[in-house]
Amino acid sequence: MKAIQIDRYEKGQVNVVLRNIDMPAVGDSDVLVKVKAAAVNPLDILIAHGDVKLVVPYHFPLTMGNEMVGIVEKTGVQVHDFQPGDRVFARMSLNRIGAFAEYVAVEASTLAKVPAYLSDEEAAAVPLTALTGEQALDMLHLQKGNSLFIAGGSGSLGAMAIPLAVARGLKVYTSGGAKDEARVLALGVHQYFDYRTADYTQHLKDMDGVIDALGDKELPRLFSILRRGATLVSLKGMPNGSFAKTFGLPLWKQWLFKLVGLRNERMAQHKQQHYHFMFVSANGAQLQHAATVLEARQIRPQVGNVYPLTQAKEALQEVAAGAKQGKVIIKP
């Protein structure tokens, strides 16, 4: 089968190779899926650059790609929830990525069935951001009626996280560009802040929770609107020791991340707040729940350019440059 691979980490660039490789082996608890579409993410760029090797040390050659949609071809002897012909999608396990290929073998526990209203291109763009939203919301432990601010919620994360948060009964606030305001408000946002003309710190205070999709530079402002004792979950901030421990990293990495995340934790301690870094993981049950919520509201992710497998390098380059028109998709 054909697959897109890298042979080494390369800082600042992504050099991929289209190869013919063996079909993946299917274990007892695995499912063989014929890939119909795979989404390209900034995470793919980080992996290629070696920026996440302290978290997940990959081996080469490495088949790229973290999320996909496809058709079940074969199931392992211990798999009972899926049958050949089922249309499924997944955020693949961190240590078993490989969506940029004609076939993938994935753990059945990472899969969910695709709602019929989504096209293949749309479905491929759902798993990673939907799971990010679900897992971040779970970490915040918010109750119905609580307030939530999502920093940078006009992108692909917000398109999934906002309706998931609204479905939990949360009052959602977010920020982004003016051109996205109407689309994001339609998702159920209570108030939208155009980052060019409005300073959310002048309007918000005592938020019950914050999801950060912007990074460390924004954190002082985000902590300033968070109520005493509340939690901030960051997707782009500095990892910390509690993340490393929860993630099961070796003790030396736990100490390393404790050191590099100390600044953000100290910032949180001023008002007894809590800082958590999150790295989204595969979870089929969570994805199925998210899919049910999204289907009820007919939520569709924005899809941008679609490339064949032979143009995977161009697809990755577009994402590396900051794709602006929706999720970039590769179709084998």
C-alpha positions in Angstrom: 0.0 0.0 0.0 1.0 3.6 -0.4 1.9 5.8 2.6 3.5 9.1 3.5 6.6 8.8 5.7 9.4 10.8 7.2 12.9 9.4 7.9 14.1 11.8 10.5 13.2 14.9 12.5 14.0 18.1 10.6 13.8 21.4 12.4 12.0 24.1 10.3 10.9 21.9 7.4 8.9 18.8 6.5 10.4 16.4 3.9 8.1 13.5 3.3 8.4 10.5 1.0 5.6 8.6 -0.7 6.4 4.9 -0.4 4.9 1.4 -1.0 5.0 -0.4 2.3 3.5 -3.6 3.7 -0.1 -3.7 4.8 -0.4 -3.2 8.6 -0.7 -6.2 10.8 -4.1 -6.5 12.5 -4.0 -7.5 16.2 -6.7 -9.3 18.1 -8.1 -6.0 19.4 -7.4 -4.0 16.2 -9.5 -2.9 13.2 -8.2 -2.6 9.7 -9.6 0.5 8.0 -9.4 1.6 4.4 -8.7 5.3 4.7 -11.1 7.6 2.8 -9.7 10.9 4.1 -7.2 12.2 6.6 -6.9 15.7 8.1 -3.6 17.6 8.4 -2.9 19.3 11.7 -0.3 21.6 13.2 0.5 18.6 15.4 1.8 16.8 12.3 4.2 19.7 11.8 5.4 19.6 15.4 6.0 15.8 15.1 8.0 16.2 11.9 10.1 19.0 13.5 10.8 16.9 16.6 9.0 19.3 18.9 7.1 16.5 20.7 9.8 13.9 20.9 10.1 14.4 24.7 6.5 13.4 25.0 6.4 10.7 22.2 9.7 9.5 20.9 8.9 8.1 17.4 10.9 5.6 15.4 11.7 5.9 11.8 10.6 5.5 9.1 7.4 7.0 10.5 4.1 7.1 8.6 2.5 10.5 9.3 -1.1 11.5 10.1 -3.1 11.7 13.3 -6.8 11.6 12.4 -8.8 9.9 9.7 -12.1 8.5 8.4 -12.5 5.3 6.5 -14.3 2.0 6.0 -13.8 -1.1 8.2 -12.1 -3.9 6.1 -11.3 -6.5 8.8 -11.6 -6.9 12.6 -9.5 -8.7 15.2 -11.0 -11.7 17.0 -11.7 -9.7 20.1 -13.5 -6.9 18.3 -17.3 -7.0 18.5 -18.5 -3.4 18.2 -17.4 -2.9 14.6 -18.1 -4.9 11.4 -16.7 -4.8 7.8 -18.4 -2.0 6.0 -18.8 0.3 9.0 -17.8 3.9 8.4 -15.6 5.0 11.2 -13.3 7.8 12.3 -10.6 8.2 14.9 -7.8 10.3 16.5 -5.2 7.6 16.3 -3.2 6.6 19.3 -0.1 8.7 19.8 2.3 5.8 19.5 0.4 4.4 16.5 -0.2 7.2 14.1 -0.2 6.7 10.4 -3.4 8.2 8.8 -1.6 9.4 5.6 -1.9 5.9 4.1 -4.3 3.8 2.1 -4.9 1.5 5.1 -4.4 1.8 8.9 -4.7 -0.7 11.7 -6.1 0.9 14.8 -7.2 -0.2 18.2 -10.9 -0.7 18.3 -11.1 1.4 21.5 -10.1 4.5 19.5 -12.8 4.3 16.9 -16.3 5.7 16.7 -19.0 5.4 14.0 -19.4 8.5 11.7 -22.7 10.4 11.7 -24.2 10.0 8.3 -24.6 13.8 7.8 -20.9 14.3 7.5 -18.9 13.9 4.3 -15.6 12.1 4.4 -13.7 15.3 4.2 -15.8 16.8 7.1 -15.6 13.7 9.2 -11.8 13.6 8.9 -11.6 17.0 10.4 -13.6 16.1 13.5 -11.8 13.7 15.8 -8.8 15.6 17.1 -10.6 18.9 17.8 -13.7 17.2 19.1 -11.7 15.1 21.6 -9.6 18.1 22.5 -12.8 19.9 23.4 -14.3 17.0 25.4 -11.1 16.3 27.3 -10.5 20.0 28.1 -14.0 20.4 29.4 -13.7 17.2 31.5 -10.5 18.7 33.1 -12.3 21.9 34.0 -15.1 20.1 36.0 -17.6 22.9 35.2 -21.3 22.7 36.1 -24.4 23.8 34.2 -24.6 27.5 34.2 -20.9 28.1 34.7 -19.0 30.5 32.5 -16.2 29.5 30.1 -13.8 31.6 28.0 -12.1 30.0 25.0 -9.1 32.1 23.9 -8.8 31.9 20.1 -12.1 30.1 19.7 -12.7 31.1 16.1 -10.5 28.3 14.7 -11.1 24.6 14.2 -11.0 23.9 18.0 -13.8 26.4 18.7 -15.9 24.9 16.0 -16.1 21.7 18.0 -15.5 22.8 21.6 -18.1 25.6 21.6 -21.1 23.4 20.7 -19.9 20.7 23.1 -19.6 23.3 25.9 -23.1 24.7 25.1 -24.5 21.2 25.2 -23.2 21.0 28.8 -25.2 24.1 29.7 -22.1 26.4 29.9 -22.2 30.1 29.1 -19.4 30.5 26.5 -17.4 33.5 25.7 -14.6 33.6 23.0 -12.4 35.8 20.9 -11.2 35.8 17.3 -11.3 37.8 14.0 -14.2 39.9 12.8 -14.8 37.8 9.8 -15.6 34.8 11.9 -18.0 36.5 14.4 -21.3 35.6 12.8 -20.3 31.9 12.3 -19.1 31.5 15.8 -22.1 33.3 17.4 -24.3 30.8 15.5 -22.6 28.0 17.5 -24.2 29.3 20.7 -21.5 31.7 22.0 -22.9 34.3 24.5 -20.4 37.0 23.6 -17.7 37.3 21.0 -14.7 39.6 21.2 -13.0 40.9 18.0 -9.3 40.8 19.1 -8.5 43.9 17.0 -11.2 46.2 18.5 -12.2 44.8 21.9 -10.1 43.8 24.9 -11.9 40.9 26.7 -10.0 41.6 29.9 -11.9 44.9 30.2 -15.3 43.1 30.0 -14.9 39.8 31.7 -14.0 38.7 35.2 -14.5 35.8 37.5 -14.8 33.2 34.7 -15.4 29.7 36.0 -13.0 28.2 33.5 -10.7 29.0 30.6 -9.4 27.0 27.6 -6.3 28.5 26.1 -5.6 27.9 22.4 -3.1 30.8 22.0 -0.1 30.0 24.2 2.1 31.3 27.0 2.1 35.0 26.0 -1.7 35.2 26.6 -1.7 33.4 29.9 -1.3 36.5 32.2 -4.4 38.0 30.6 -6.3 34.8 30.9 -5.5 34.3 34.5 -6.7 37.9 35.2 -10.3 37.0 34.1 -10.4 33.7 35.9 -12.0 33.6 39.3 -10.1 32.6 42.4 -9.7 28.8 42.7 -10.7 28.1 39.1 -8.8 26.2 36.4 -7.2 27.1 33.1 -6.5 24.3 30.6 -3.8 25.2 28.0 -3.3 23.5 24.7 -0.3 25.6 23.6 1.3 26.7 26.8 4.3 25.1 28.5 3.8 21.5 29.7 4.1 21.0 33.4 4.9 18.3 36.0 1.4 17.2 36.6 0.9 16.6 32.8 4.1 14.5 32.7 3.0 12.4 35.6 -0.5 11.9 34.3 0.9 11.1 30.9 3.1 8.4 32.4 6.4 9.9 31.4 9.7 8.8 33.0 10.7 10.4 36.3 13.4 12.5 34.7 10.9 14.0 32.2 8.5 14.7 35.0 11.2 16.7 36.8 12.1 18.5 33.5 8.5 19.5 32.7 7.9 20.5 36.4 10.8 22.9 36.0 9.7 24.4 32.6 6.1 24.7 33.7 6.9 26.3 37.1 6.4 29.9 35.8 2.8 29.2 34.8 2.0 27.3 38.0 3.3 30.2 40.0 1.2 32.6 38.0 -1.8 30.5 38.9 -1.0 30.4 42.6 -1.6 34.1 43.1 -5.4 33.5 43.3 -5.2 29.8 44.2 -6.0 29.0 40.5 -4.9 25.8 38.7 -2.9 25.4 35.5 -3.1 22.3 33.4 -1.4 21.5 30.1 -3.3 19.1 27.8 -2.2 16.8 25.0 -5.2 15.2 23.4 -5.4 11.4 23.5 -7.3 8.8 21.5 -10.7 7.8 23.0 -13.4 6.2 20.9 -16.1 6.4 23.6 -15.5 10.2 24.0 -15.5 10.7 20.3 -18.8 8.8 19.9 -20.4 11.0 22.6 -19.1 14.1 20.9 -20.4 12.9 17.5 -23.9 12.5 19.0 -23.8 16.1 20.3 -22.5 17.4 17.0 -25.1 15.4 15.0 -28.0 16.8 17.1 -27.0 20.3 16.0 -25.7 19.3 12.6 -22.3 20.9 13.3 -20.0 20.8 10.3 -16.2 21.7 10.5 -14.8 24.0 7.9 -12.9 22.1 5.2 -10.2 23.8 3.2 -8.1 22.5 0.4 -8.1 18.8 -0.4 -5.0 17.1 -1.7 -4.2 13.6 -3.1 -1.7 11.5 -1.3 0.9 12.4 -3.9 0.7 16.0 -2.8 1.0 15.4 0.9 4.1 17.7 1.1 2.1 20.6 -0.3 -0.7 19.9 2.2 1.8 19.9 5.1 3.4 23.1 3.8 0.0 24.8 3.7 -0.6 23.9 7.3 2.9 24.9 8.3 2.3 28.3 6.8 -0.9 28.7 8.7 -3.9 27.5 6.7 -6.7 30.1 6.9 -9.6 28.5 5.0 -10.5 25.4 7.0 -9.0 22.0 7.7 -6.6 20.8 5.1 -7.4 17.2 3.9 -5.5 14.4 2.2 -7.5 11.8 0.3 -5.7 8.5 -0.6 
